[in-house]
Amino acid sequence: MALLVIASCQLMVVLDITIVNIALPDIQRSLDFSTTSLSWVVNAYTLTFGGLLLLGGRAGDILGRRRVFVFGVLLFVLASLLGGFAQSEAQLLGARALQGVGGAIASPTSLALISTTFPEGPERNRAFGVFAAVSAGGGAIGLLAGGMLVEWLNWRWVLFVNVPIGLLIALAAPRWIKESERHPGHFDVAGALTSTGGMVLLVYGFIRAAQDGWRDPLTLASFAGAVVLLVLFVLVERRSRQPITPLHMFADRNRAGTYGIMLCLAAAIFGMFFFLTLFVQNVLDFSPLLAGVAFLPVSAVIAVGAGLASRFLPVYGPKPFMVLGAVLAAGGLAWLTLTDVHSTYAGSVLGPMLVFSLGMGMEFVSLTLMALSDVPARETGAASGLLNAMQQVGGSLGLSILVTVFGTASGNEAQRQIPGFLAQATPVEQLRFRRTGELPPPWADEVLTAGVSAAFVMAAVFTLLAAVIAVLVIQVRPSDLERLKGDGPGPLPGA
C-alpha cells in the first residue's frame, strides 16, 4: 500500500506534464496562445518543477518526508484547481508554475521514501522498477487521459482531474507511510533561486531565438543573464555548508554519468511527446481522444522495457541497458524523421514510437537505481531531487532547443510554401494570411512536418550523446552485481 500511494503521487505529477500536451490545440484557441509561446504551457510547469526539486528534497530530509510529501500534494491540488479556472495566458502559466512548485516538493520526497521504506536487494529493485515504469509510462497515460477529458468534457478538466486524485493521496499517506527521521540542516534558498532563475532565462533565450532570431537584444540579454545566474549558483553551492546541490555527488564517476544521461534522454522524450502530439492532431487529423489512444502502446512497451531491465540487472548490471536503451531510442527518433504529410500512423509513427519506448523503459530503471545507490540516509532526498531535476531541467532545456530547431526549419519551409499559396489562395485567404502570418492547410501541414522532422533529428542526437556517455563513463564491477542481488556486504557504490 505504501508503494501504491508513492507511485500514485509520482504518476499524478509526471502525467501532468503530458496530459496538458493533448489539450494544447484547444488551449491555444481558447486563450489565444501563439504557436511558439504554446511551449510555455509545458515549460512553466517543468522549469519550476526541475528548478525547485532539490529544495523539495532537502525539505523532506529536514522536516520529515511524509509531512513534506502531503504538503506538496495539497499544493499541487490547489494549483490544478486555479489552472482549471484560468481565463488568460498569464493566469494559466502562473497556475502551471505553482503546480511545478507542488510537484517539486512531492516528487523527490516520494522517491526518497522508497529508499527508506524498502530494504536493499530484490525488494528495492522491484520497487524501483515500479517507480521507474510509472515515471516513464506516465507520459503516455497522460496523453490518453487528456484525450478522453478534452474529447468528452473540455481542456480545463486535464487540470481539474488532479483534485480528487491528490486529495485521496493526501488522505492515504498518513495511514500507510511512516514518517522518516528528521536530519538537522538549513534551506539553501539562494541556490534554489539562482538555479531556477538561470534555467528560466536560458530556456526563454532559446524560445525567444525561435521567434525573433539570435541577434535579438532580448535573446542575447536572456542568455547573458542565464550565464551570470548559473555561475552564481555554482559559487553559492561551493561555499554553502549544506548546498541544495551537493556537488560532491558529481565526484562519483557513475553517478555523474547517470545525471548526464538523464539530462540527454529527458530532452528527447519531452520533445517526442510534444511534437508527435502536434503532428498526429494537426497533420493526421486525429481527434484528441484518438491521439490519446495512439500513444497508449508507449506505456505498455515502456513497462516491458522496465520489467526486462529490472529482472536482468543483477545478471548483467546497468551499463548494457543504458547503452542499448539509448541506441534504441536514437533509432526510433531517427525513424521518425522520415515522416511527411503523406505518412500514416500505422506505417510511419507506431513502429518508431515502440522502438523508442522500449529503450526508454530500459533506461529509467537503470538510471533510477544507479543514482540513489550508496547515498547516505541524510542525503537521499537531495540525491533523488537531483535525479528528478536533471529529468525536468533536461526536458525543459531540451524542448526549448528543439522548439528553436523547429522554428528555424518550419520558417524556412514556410518561405518555400508562400509563393505556391499566394498563387492559389482566394482574396479572403490572402487577407487572413497577411493578418495572422499563418498558412492554412495543406501548406501549413508541409511547414509543420518540416519543423517536426528537424526537431526529431536533434532529439536523436541527444540520445546518441547519452549512449556515448554510458559507454565511456559508466563502470560496473563484479562485486557490484553481487550487491544488486542482495548478497553483497553493503550498498552498491555508484551503481
N, C-alpha and C positions, 0 to 999 in steps of 0.2 A: 504493500500500500504506500510506503514511503517513496518507492521508486515511481509509482503511478502518479503521485502528487507532484514530484520533482519533474518527471518527464512531461506532465500536462502543462506545467508552467513554461518549460522550455519550448514546447510545441506552440503555445499561445504567442510567446514572444517572437519566435522565429517565423511562424507562418504570417505574422502581421507584416513582415517585410514584403511578402509576395501576394498576400490576399488583396492588398491595395492595387497591385500591378494590373490585375484583371479588370479593375474598375477605372483605370486611368483614362480611357477614352470618354467615359461618362463624366468623370470628374472634370476633364478638360472642357467639355461642353457646358457643364453646369456652372463652373466657377471661372471660365474664360482664361485658362492657362494657355500659354504658347507651347509649341511642341518641345522646344529645348528646356524651358523652365519646368516642364512637367516632371523631369527627373528629380526636382527638389521635393516632390511628394514622397519619394523614396529616401532621398539623401537627408532630409530634415530629421527623419527618424534614425537612420543608421549613423549619422555623424554624432548626435548626442549620445546614442547608444554606445558606439565604439569609443567616443572620447571620454565618457564617464564610467565605463566598465571597471576600470582599475580602481577608481574611488569607491565604486559599489562593492568590489571585492574586499577592499580594505575595511569598509564599514562592517561587513559581515564578520571579519576577524575580530574587530574591536568591540562591537556592540552585541554580538550574538547572531549567528547566521539565520536561525529561524525567525527571529524578530525582524531582521532586516528584509528577509525573504517576503514576509507577509506585507510589510510596508511597501515594498517595491511593486508587488502585485496590485495592491489597492490604488497606488498612484497611477499605475498603468490603466486600471479600470476607469478612474476619473478622467484621464486624458482621452481615452477612447470615447467616452460619453461626450466630452466637449467637441471632439473632432466630428462626431456624427451630426452635431447641430451647427457646424461651421457654415457661414454664409458668404465667405470671401476667401481669397487666396491666403491672406495673412492669418486669418483665424485657423484655417486648416493646417498650415505649416507650423503655426505655434502649437497646436494640439499634437501634431506629429512629433515635434521636438520634445514635448513633455512626455509623450509615450516613450520616447527613447530614454529619457531620464528614469522612468519607472522600470523599463526593461534592463537598463544598466545596473540597477540596484538588485533586481530579482535574479537575472540570469547567472552571473558569476557565483552568487551565493548558492544557487541550485546545484551547479557543478561541484562546488566545494563540499556540499552536503553529501554527494555521492562518495567522495574520497574519505569522509569521516564516518559514513554510515556502513559501507561495505568493506570487509577485510581484503587485503591484497591477495591476488591469485585469481582462480577461475570465476569466483563470485563477482569480484570487482570488474573483471574483464567483460562478463556478461552485462553488468550494469552500464559500463561504458559503451558497450555495443548498442544497447537500447537507447542511451542518451545520444550517441552519435547518429544513429538511424533517424531519431526524431529531429535532431538538428539539421541533418542534410535533407531528409524527406519532407520536413515541414513546409519547405518552399512549394513543392508540388501540391501538397494537401491544401495549402493556402490558395493556390490558383483555382483548384476545384471548388473549394468553399466560396471563394469570391465570385466565381462564375454563377453558382446557384443563387447567391444572395442578390447579385446585380440583376440577374435574369428574372427572378421571382419577386423581388422587392425593389430596392434601388441601391445606389452605391453607398449610401450612408450606413447601411447595415453591415458593411465589411468592418466598420468600426464599432457599431452597437453590439455586435455578436460577442465582443470580448467581455462585456459587462457581466453577464451571468456566469460565464466560464471562470473569470477571475474571482468573482465572489465565492464560488464553490471551492476554488483552490485555497483562498484565504481562510475559509471556514475549516477545511480539512487539515491544513498544515499543523495547527496546534495539537490535533488528535494523533497524527501518525508520525510526525517528525520530532525528534528530541532536540532540545536546544543545545547548541555547541558551547564549548568552553570559550570564555572571552580571553582575548590576549591584549594586554595594555599597549597603547600606541596613540598616535595622533593622525589627523587627516591632512594629507598633502594637497590643500586646496589650490595653491599656486601651480603645482604640477598639473592638476586637472584642468585648470583654466587655460594655461599656456598650450597644453597639448590639444585640447578641444578647439581653441581659437585658431591655432596654427593649421589644423586639418580643415576647418571650415573655410579659411581663406584659400588654402591650396585647392580644395575641390571647387570653390567658387571661381578661382582663376581659370581652371580648365573649362568649366561650363561657360564662363564669360568669353573665353577664347573661341569656343564653338559658335557663339552668337556674333561677336564683334571683332574677332581677329586677334592675332598675337601681338599686334602693335598698339592695341587699345590701351590708353593710360591706366584705366581702372584694372584691366587684366594684369598689367605689369606691377601695379601697386599691390594687388592681391598676392601675387607670387612673392614680392619682396616682404610684405607683412608676414606671410607664412614662414618664410625662412627665418626672420627675426624671432618670431614666437617659438618656433621649434628649436632653435638654438638656445633660447632662454629656458625652454623646457628641459633640455639636456643638462644645462648648467644648474638649474634648480634641483634636478634629481641627483646630481653628483654631490651636492652639498647637503642634501636633506638627510637627517638621521633615519627617517622612516619614509623613503620615497614612495610615491604612488606606483612607480615602475621600478622595481628592484633591478638595477642594471646588472647586478652580478648574475642574474639568471641567464643573461646572454653570454656569460663566460663559458657555460656548458655548451660544447660543440653541438650535441644532438638537439638540445632544446632551442638553441639559436637557429639551427637549420629548420626545425619544426615551425618556428614562428615565421621564417621567411617563406616556407612552402605554403603555409596558411594564407599569408598575405597575397600570394600569387593566385592561388586557387579560388579565394573568395572573389577576387576581381573577375575571374572567368565565370563563376556561377551566377553572380549578380547580373553580369552582362547578358548571359544566356537567357535567363528568365525575362529580363526587361525587354530585350529586342525581339525575342521569339514571340512574346506575347503581342507586341505591336504587329509583327508580321502575320501571325495567324488571324488576327482580327481585322486588320486593315487590307491585307493583300489576299488572303484566302477567304475573307468574309465570314469567318466563324463568329457565331453569337458568343456572348460572354460565357454561357453555360457550356457550349460545345468547346470553347477554348479551354475551359477548366478541365473538361473530360479529356481533352487531347493531351494534357500534361499528367494525367493520372498514372500512366506507366512509369513516369520518372520516379515516383515514390516507391513503387514496388521494386524496381530494379536497384535503387539506392539501398533499400532494405536487404536485397540479395547480396549486394557487394559488401555491405557492413557485416552481414552474417558470415560470409566466407572469410573475411579478414579476421573477425573476432574468433572464429573457430581455429584457424590455422596460424594465428600469431605466435602461439607457444612453439610451433614447429619450425617456422621459417623466420620469425622475427618481423618487425615492422618495415624494414627497408624495402624488401621486394614489393610489398603492397604500395608503398609510397611511390616507387618508380613506375610500377605497372599502372597504378591508378592515374598518375599524371599523364602517362603516354596515351592511355585510353581516352582520357578527357580531351587531350590535344587532338587525337584522331577524330573524335566526334565533332569538335568545333571546326576542324579543317573540312570535314564533310559538309557541314552546314554552310560553308562559304559558297557552295555550288548552287544554292537556292536562287531562283529567279522568279519572275512574275508568272511563269508557266508551271512552277513547281506544285506538287500536291503534298498533302500531309503524309500519306502512306508511302509515297515514293521518295520524298526528299527531306522530311522532318523527323518521322518516327525513328528510323534506323539510327541516325547520328545522335539523336536525343538519348536513346537507350545505351549506346556505347559510352557517351559522356556520363550518364548516371551511374553505370556500373563502376567506372573509375572513381567517381566521387564517393561512392559508398565505401570503397576500399580505403580511400584516403582519410576520411573523417574519423574512423575508428583508430587507425594508427596514430594520427596526429593527436587526438584527444588523450590516448594512453601515454604517449611519449612526453607530452607537455607537462603532465602532472606527476610523473614518477620521481621519487626521491626528493620531493619538496617538503620542507619542514611544515608541521601542522600549522604553525603561526602564519605561514605564507601561502597556504593553499588557496585562500580567497584571492590574493593578488596574482598568483600563478594562473588560476582559471580565468580571472579577469583579463590578464594579458593575452591569453589564447583567444578569448572571445573578442577582445579589442582588435587583434590582428585580423580576425574574420570580418568584423564590421567596418573597420577603417580601410582594410584592403578592398572590401566591397564598394565602399563609397568612393575611395580614390580611383579604383579601377573603373567603376561605372562612369565617373567624370571623364576619365581619359577616353573611354570607349565612346561617350557622347561627343567628345571633341572629334574623334576619328569619324564617327557617324556624320557629324555636322559638316565636316570638310568634304567627305565623299558625296553626301547627298546634295550639298551645294553645287559641287562640280557637275553632278548628273543633272541637276535642275537647269543649269545653264545650257546643257546639251538638249534638254527636252523643251525649253521655252519656244524656240523657233517653230517646232512642229505643232505645239499647242496653239500659238498665235495664228498659224496658217489655217487651222481647222475650227477654232473657237468662235462661238457666236458673240455678238457685241455684249450681251449680258455677261457671258463667261469672262470676256476680256476685262470688263469693268470690275467684276468681282476679284479677278487676279490682281489688278492694279491696286485695289483697296487692301487686300489681305496678304498678297505676296505668296499665296498658297496655290499650287497647281491642283486641279481636280483629277480624279481617276479618268483614264488609265495612266496618265502621265505621273500622277502622284505615286502610283504603285512602283513605277520604274525608279523614281527618286528614293523612295523608302527602301526598296530592295537593295539598291546600290550602297546605301549607307549601312544597312544591316550586315551585308556581306563583308564590307570593310571592317566593321566592328568585330565580327567573328574572327577575322584574320588576326587582329590584335589580341583577342581573347585566347586564341590558340598559342600565340607567342608567350602569354603569361603562363599557361600550363606547361609548355616546354621548359620554361625557366624553372618551374617547380621541380620537374623531372631532373634537371641538371643539378639543382641544389641537393636533391635526395641522393643522387649518385656520388657527388663529390664530398658532401658534408656528413651525412648520417653514417654512423658506425655502430654495429651491434656485436657484442662478444658472446661466446658460448655460455658464459655464466649468466648473461642477461636473459637468455632463453629459459634457463632453469628458474629464474625468478618469475618470469611470465607464467610458468606452470604452477607457481605457488610453492615450489620445492626449495627455493634458494634461501640463503641466510638472512636476507633483508630486502628492502625496497630496491626496485630496479633503478640503477643510477643512469639518468639521462636517456632512458629509453622507455 
